[in-house]
């Protein structure tokens, strides 16, 4: 496995949520705490910033243009490049202490995104599914920190991380109905460095999981719970990853500075940066929101 290289020294407070736009060969990612959406262009090396006025938990490309975003005040459409927001729905307008945290789209173009308490405590979070008709439903509740999501190539299994559980869960998934059933645990993180954060899946059905406070992204076989390999990074707080590039064989990795004291930041000057590593496998595509 190649070494991860720093490609944007963004110094993001809480870099997160990378999503690959194969149509335009762009990477979208976010800084949750600084209320920013980034557009990284690998061809030019530019990383454009869209400044919002509320925390942003997830940003996904939209089939008809722009992005769908999950903000502290619910789901919105974000026009590019103007940065204009159009509200869709706020499923937690009665929970001002919560914020959205992570999300992505399934193969049918639904936008799944989850919430957490803004202070990171308790279990007030939930997972929501925004359908293409702009109706939203709650899928899971009593979550600590709703985090990584991935679907297998057959669209029969959805993987999901609630970070404080230190587990990766799997559900039977119905692509037709957008429903999940039959929860089980497929990987246990309790012996790992750090905590499971964002996640993606490769074409062999193996999961790539970011370790927050663990200096790595690791690859797991969800069929037997075995850890296969890992990519180490020079920063502790590794938050998420996605496959991109023309052949979907480049893993883009987001990181964070949050939670690091002055001494730690001196030791980890690249914390909060965007990293990339060339892999020997193709990843899964990032699906677009079809609403």
N, C-alpha and C positions, 0 to 999 in steps of 0.2 A: 504494500500500500504506500502510495506517495505521501510526502509530507504536506500538511495543510499550509497554504500560503496566504498571507494577509493581502487582500485586494482593495479594501476600503478601510482606512484608519479613521472610522467614523466616531470613535469614542462614545458610542451610544450608551445611554444610561441603562436601558433595557431593550437591546436589539432583539428582534423576534420575527416570527411569522414569514419566512421567505416563501415566495410563490413564483413559479417560473411561467412566463408568458411565451410559449413556443411560437405563437403566431408572429410576435414582434421581436422575439429573441431578447427579452428584457427580464430582469429580476425585480420583483417588488418585495420590499421588506419594510419593517417598521421600527420605531423607537417608542414603545408604549408610553413611558413616563414623560418623554419630551414632546409627545403628541405629533409625531412626524411620520409621514409615509415617504419612503425612498424609492426611486426608480434607478436601478443600476443597469448600465449598458455595457456588456462585456466587450463589445467591439471598440468602443471609444474610451472605456475606463471611467466614464462620468457617473456620478451618483447624485442625481437631482433630488431636491427635498421639497415636499409639500407640507407646509406647516398648518396643522389643524388647531382647533380651540378646545378639544377634549381628548382624553386618552383614547388610543386606538389599540384594539386587541387583535384584530385580524384584518387583512386586506387581500382580496382575491380578484383576479382578472374577470371581466364580464364580457360575455359573448358579443353584446351589442356596443361595446366600447366602455372605456373607463374601468372603474373598480367597484366592487361591493365591499363595504367596510363595516366592521362591528365596533362601535364606539362605546364610550361610557353611557351614552344616551341611546343605545340601540342600533339597529341596522340602518345604513344609509347607502345611497349611490354617490360615488365620488367621481366627478367629471375631471378628465385630464385633457389639457394641462391646467385648466383654470383653477382647479381646487374647489369648485363649487359643490356643496353637499346638498343632497335631496333626501329627507328622512323617509324611511319605509315604515318601520314599526319599532317600538321599544317594549319588549316583553317584560322588562323589569323596572318600569317607571315607578313602581311602588317600593323599590329596593335601592335607594340612592347610595347606600354604602357599598354596593357591588359594582364591578366593572367587567366588561368582556375581556377575555384573555387569549384565546387561540381558536382557530377555525379553518376549515377548507371545504371545498365542494366535492360532492360525489359525482359519479359518472353521468347521472341524470341532470346535473346542473343545480342541485339543491345546495344551499350554503349552511353548513353545520358549524355552530360556534358556541362556546361555553363561557360561563362566568365564574367569578370568584369574589370573595370579600376583598375590597381594596387594600386592607391591611394584611391580607394573607392568612387570617385566622378563621377558625370555625368551618362550618360546612353549609354555607348559604348559597353555594354555586349550583348552577344547572347547565344542562346541555340543550340547545335549541336547534331546530331545523327550520330554516327559512326556505319555503318551497318556491318554485318558479312562478306561482301565481301571487307571490308576495304575502301569503299567509304563513304564520309562524306557529310551531307547536313545541311544547316542552317534551324532551325525550328522556332525560335523566334529571334527578334532583338530589339534594343533600350531598353535593360534591364539595371537596376542599378547594382544589385548584384544577379546573377543567383544562386539559392540556392536549397533548398530541393525538391526532386522528389519522388513520390510514385504512384503505380498503384493499383487499386482495384483487388480483386481476380478473377473477371470475365474478366479482361483485357479489360474493356470497358471505363474506366475513368482514366485519368492521372491527378495527383495533382502536383502543382508547386508553388514555392515561389520565388518571386522577392522581396528581403528583404525590400528595401526602400518603397514599396507600402503598407507595413503593412497588406497585404492580402494573403490569400491562394486561389489560382485559381484552377479551374477544367476545363478539356478539354475532349471532346469525343475522345477516343483513338481507333485506328485501329491496332490491333496486327499484322494482315496480312500485312498491308502496312507500318506500322511505322509512322503514321501520326496523328496529333492532330487538332481538329476543335472545334468550338462552345465554346469559352472561357466564363466562368462566375466565380463570386466570391462566395466561399462557407464558408469562415470564415474571420472575421475582427479582427485584432490584435491591433487596435488603442487605445483600453482601457486597454491593457495588459501591464505588466511590461516587458520592453525590446523589442526586435525585433525578428520576426520569422526567424529562421536560418535553420538548417538541419531538416529532417523529415523522419518518417517511418510510416508503417501502420500495424494494427494487423488483426487477422483473422475475426474479426467482422466488418472490414471496417472502424475502427476509426483511426484517424491520431494522431501520437505522434510527437510533435513539440518542438524543442529546442528553449529556449528564450535566445538570446544573450543580456547580460546586465540585465537579468531577473531572475537569480537564480533558474531556474526550467525547467522541461520538462512537457508539458501539453498534455492532451488527448482530442480530439475534435470529435464531430459527424459532418461530412461534409454534412449530409442530412439536418440538420437544423441550423448549425453554432453554436451549443451549446458547451461550454467548460465543460467537464465532471469531470475531476480530474487533479491533478498535483503531480509530484514528485519534492520536493524541494532539492536543492543542496547547499553546503556550499561555493560555488563559483558563481560569477556573470555571467561570460561569458560562457554560456552553448551553444555548437556549433552544435551538431548533436547526433543522436542515432540510434541504430539498434538492432533488436532482434537476440539473439544467444543462445548458450548452446544446450545441447542434445535434449531438448524439445522445443526449441525456445521460452522459457518463461523468459529469462533473458534479460533485456534491458541494453545494453552497451552504455555509454554516454561519449562523448568527451567534453573537456573544453579548455579554452585558458587563457593565461596571458596577451596577447596583450591589450593595452589600459588601463591597471591598473598601477597606480602610486605606488611609494614606500610604501605609507601608506596603500593603498588598498591591496597590496601584503602581507604586514604584517598581515592584517586582514583575508586574504584568502590564507594561506600557501599551500593549496592543489590545487590552480588554475593551470590549464594546465594538470591536472591529468586525468586518465581514471577511470570512475566510473561504477558500476554495481548495478542494483536493480532487485530483483526477483519479477516478476509480477504474477497476477492470470489469465493471458491470454496468448495465444500463438500469436506470431507475424508472419509476412510474411517472406518467405525465401529470401535470397540474391541471385539474379540470376547471373549466370556466363556469361562472354563475350564469344561468340561462334565464334569469328573471328580468 
